[in-house]
């Protein structure tokens, strides 16, 4: 992976996180299995088989796939497209338990998430901490939309220094109390990057936003234990 140009290389003292946390991952594009593979008895990824007492093979209730959606630096358009699944959300809900998402009031990203769709680029210290936590706790991580895949619109600020951004945003255009906020608002990183430059990504779902039909097809492939083929389904900007 190419290193950033010298003109865009952040100064060492400008970053609070540790250096190794900010280093793009060399194995970021290593392919991973699409979902936890079938349990005993050939069940698909949406179920877990279990033998009853005494090994008689009595069926246990099917385990739903633990799924999450995450919103980093993006416009929420990918989540709006997810909601455009409409009545198909009911079908998916029969096989999936949403354990974390901005669409419902869950504050803590849990352990043992089977699949996560992550919207947005990494542009703040909070984003960076969050994407590393998500990767540690998630089996299949999907870069959800063009901002997550390429940086897209959030990365347009990479042509400018943070000083120039703050000067324009908080001083030149301010009419009251010009100052850079130092509370509540997360600190920006000097450079916006797509998520695969920090952690390995298993599936890249392009689109701005990805169409609801493509999201549905992707999820149904995963639930069936198939590796999704998105090469002809969507593209950057679509």
Secondary structure by P-SEA (a helix, b strand, c coil): ccccccccccccccccccccccccccccccccccccccccccccccbbbbbccccccccccccccccccccccccaaaaaaaaccccaaaaaaaccccccccccccccccccccbbbbccccccaaaaaaaaaaaaaccccccccccccccccccccccccaaaaaaacccccccccccccccccccccccccccccccccccccccccccaaaaaaaaaaaaacccccccccccccc
